Amino acid sequence: MRKSQFNGNLQAKINPTIQKESRGFNPSVPISGDTPGFVVSPSLSDKIHCVIFVLDGSIVDVMPEKVIERMKDLQLRMNQRGIPQVVLLTKIDKVCEATAEDISQVFYSPVIQETVDRVSQIMGLPRSHILPIKNYESEMELNENVNILALLTLQQVLHFADDYMYNYLDQIEEGKVRQLNIRE
């Protein structure tokens, strides 16, 4: 996504039906207040609750500097709004042979831990925000361990989104208390 597409407003909500209609959604055109479906004052349900960066674990060390700069710019905007961020570290089976053989060893692999540390350093996020995951690629059948890892990752993302909502509600309550104190 291009920096120009944000126009400084991460909370803009584009009506999902726009994508389904014949005129379509054009990702190469920046989102603005004139975009059909743009919501100027989004409700809580229309706001971004968590942002997920998806990084290919096998190319972490050769990621272009321009990509890192774009992610940092997005992070700055999200940090200003208190939006939590996580990284899905994909293709971990390509990073570590032991993990490729037995995905249940993902949290015990020193190679995966080093990769998580590297991504943590690049992104400036805690290690707990870097979530390793294996892609289904050529498997003919489902693998219970891959599914468990995916569900654990989903659960963590939902926890981050919940945290955002609780913080938002706390801010609303704090604002109400201030209003009461001012009136007294």
Secondary structure, DSSP 8 states (H G I E B T S, - for coil): --GGGTTT-TT----THHHHSTT---TTS---TTSTT--SS--GGGS---EEEEEEGGGGGG--HHHHHHHHHHHHHHHHHT--EEEEEE-HHHH-HHHHH-GGGGGG-HHHHHHHHHHHHHHT--GGGEEE-----S-SS--HHHHHHHHHHHHHHHHHHHHHHHHHHHHHHHHHHHHHHHH-
